[in-house]
Amino acid sequence: MNMNRKTKKKNIAGRPGFDPGRRSFLGAVAAAAGVTLAPGVFLYGVGASGPALAREPGVAVSGDVRWGMLIDLNHCDKGCNECVSACVEENGLKGHGRPATDAQWIRKVDIHDPDTGLSQSLPVMCQHCAEPPCVDVCPTGASFKRADGIVLVDRHTCIGCRYCMMACPYKARSFVHEELEDQKPHAPRGQGTVESCTMCVHRVDAGGQPACVEACGRKGGGAMLFGDLKDPGSEISKRVASYATQQIRADLGLDPGVRYRNLK
Amino acid sequence: MKRIIFSEIEGRSAGFRGLAAVLGLFFLTGLAAVMYVEHAGHHVTGGSNQVVWGIPDVFAMFLIVSASGALNVAIISSVFRKTLYKPLERLSCLLAVAMLLGGLMILVLDLGRSDRVIVAMLNRNFKSVFAWNLYLYTGFIAIVVVYLWLQMERRMNRFVPAAGMAAFLWRLALTTGSGSIYGVLVAREAYDSAIMAPMFIAMSFSFGLAVYNLVLLAACRGSGREIGDVLLRRLGRLLGIFVAVVLYFTAVQHLANLYAAEHSGVERFILRDGGIYTLLFWGGQVIVGGLLPLLLVFVSSRRGSHLSGRTVALASMLVIVGAFSQLYVLIIGGQVYPLTLFPGMEVSSSFYDGVVASYAPSLPEIGLGLGGVALAGLVVLFGIKLLRFLPTTLVNAAIDPHHAAISDKA
């Protein structure tokens, strides 16, 4: 990607009438305006999360990457809800005070083994399966899996049949039952359509990490790790290679992109 | 056998007008219910993120499954060459198309974005059972309309058996598709079984014939046409056989699930601890919709050859009550039982994990369901008024070659 960028720059610089001084001046003005007008957006864009990973607009998603998460239950406290709050804030999932119909993209599930007495707590969201049943059953192809493993819903082609909700083993999807207000531009939603965790695709494409992971690291127990499962050098790959990890309903053979550690 | 004469119903009586008005009112109420839900949002329905398919889907499935079953009467004549059923062919096709239209109306208007039906037409995922069903439904209507035309156009009658065979194969595929909507849901313990497809076919035979019997009896009674006891006995006993087959599939479904420890939870729920769902299963599906009609048609017909129209109508009504119970238990009961994410664990969350969800049908949903039934009724009602679907008589001598031969000799 960087190579491409350099090549492109060289070509432009070689054009007749091109003035590098004027170009850098304009760049400086744009940077100053950006910092002044939209500091959050701008700083986020050049943030430490690594622009090297960012995907250029118009460039296809690469199948050489598989985004995934590893969640260590030993660091996930029962009372902690930071990941959920961060998701709600990031994606504008303001409810209507009706828990049966309000959307939840991520939830904390408390589990208790009646035989041993062991209790654990873990976040559950779309597991971004390699073999997603929601994608198989969707009549219009609105449910789809990107080449990098992120499972999404195209809100323009979803007809709201809810078959994907019937097919998802993780109860990860919600139907938008009511009119929406104050939507986040980066997380468009639609009444009458189905939605679920996008793995904060807007952040990932910009080289960042999902809001839940960030919040867990900053305010929670640091239980969540995000990364590329196909890159042997990534932290997540090293960890899944070193320790036993678990998948929810591994028996279904869906190969989820979200894995858990210390799930007893 | 005498030549069968078909005629329109007069359609001027107070009964006809009253029925048309009632059906029209229900149809409009269904549309109004859809407008209301579209305006207020789906939270006004009984549906939720736990129970995503509600009572409209029960109605829709009933109509769609029954549609293919209603066609069987014509198939018995065209494909299996039972001449006794020849006069019943046309009404069978009309009822099949009418019920499929009613079911489709409900399915489409229950979508979150009904306005995007065109999207579903233009974007197809061929791995989706739903997408297959869209082809199966539209193909069914097209094939049955052609099949019907071949019956009604005397010069084309020789093609009826071939068209009947095509319609028969198509209807088997259609009901396989309907059952597979549930059968492929691997994550839901109540479904996840290949038996859904053949069970739905058996259900279609039973439900479809029950509706057919009622429509035939009502249409003949309303237009003063006689039905002989030979036909009544056949229709009643055939219904009994279909009811027994549904009971058999139901027994196999639950017995197989009971053997699998992983499914014991949902079986306990449906068969013993499920409250309204258990009541509907044993009371509605097994007793009212299964054992009672069996007793009615077989015990009555053993006492003598006579099986009255009233008995056949009652048995058919009971089968329909059983059909709604069965579909309610299957569709709603299968969803209220929680998904098992962590086998053997007690689970809780803010998203209703680990708890049996609640569902109560709302008025708009019931309105939509009845609207679909009303559409089917209107199509049949005006169909028999405008075209020659009904034979002028169904007395024994007119339809039974054996009976006719005896009469002629006498």
Interface residues (C-beta under 8 A of the other chain):
Chain A: H96 R98 P99 A100 T101 D102 A103 Q104 R107 K108 V109 D110 I111 H112 D113 P114 D115 V124 P133 V135 D136 V137 C138 P139 T140 G141 A142 H156 T157 C158 I159 G160 C161 R162 Y163 M165 M166 A167 C168 P169 Y170 K171 R173 S174 F175 V176 H177 E178 E179 G190 Q191 G192 T193 V194 I248 R249 L252
Chain B: G41 H42 H43 G47 S48 N49 Q50 V52 W53 L111 G112 R113 S114 R116 V117 V119 A120 N123 R124 N125 K127 S128 V129 F130 A131 L134 I181 V184 L185 V186 A187 R188 Q335 L339 T340 L341 F342 G344 M345 E346 V347 S348 S349 S350 F351 Y352 D353 A357
